[in-house]
């Protein structure tokens, strides 16, 4: 995923636009040097940027325009550039602009809209921030799923968001189970229902937490495992809400996990 910088696109248009205002009569290089050098820099920057591999139709014209500019800027500032050379640069710029705009218009670019009260930057770039702040310190293996849950919500893939919200909950539940049972062996089948049964059998765990987990399973997880069930955005937000609530309660009794090589990787891995 690449984030599009709208200010960069706006500045690029301004930098290139100076080429369209070159005079239609002979002029010294000193008089037109700034628009020429700024335009050349804009082309070089664009064709060496992260967007370059996707600019195919306009690339050849960009190189012709750049070459025409370079011929003139190689002269001394006192030398004259004749009107035909300036016209040639204006003409190439017009053709390049037409093709570039058409090419940019064909890109699959979307505006990610607001969902509920969540900050969109947090959903896209720091998804773990929509969960309790101590999640990474206490259950670092849950951070990746926390980020995926948030990004799926941002991109309007609510069923995937709900799926990852449950994975975060289950990761925290495994830590919670180990902590309150004194390190007892984990159940062979690792889902919320099995853990609830094991906790009740051993008479461990806070009743409020167990009740919240059961409600989360009954209302959200059990329906979600059926392939014909598709969550709406509102249902996904509700799932994240109840997941955050029960995760907060479990994290409150968990110690901070000592850092390891795996921990550092899980917490610091940037969203792709």
Buried (B, 14 or more C-beta within 10 A) or exposed (E): EEEEEEEEEEEBEEBBBBBEEBEEEEBBBEBBBEBBBBBBEBBEBBBEEEBEEEBEEBBEBBEBBBEBBEEBBEEEEEEEBEBEBBBBBBEBBEEBBEBBEEBBEEEEEEEEEEBEEBEBEBBBBBBBBBBBEBBBBBBBBBBBBBBBBBBBBBBBBBBBBBBBBBBBBBBBBBBBBBBBBEEEEBBEEEBBBEBBEBBEEEEBBBEEBBEBBBEBBEBBBEBBEEEEEEBEBEBBBBBBEBBBBBBBBBBEBBEEBEEEEEBEEBBEEEBE
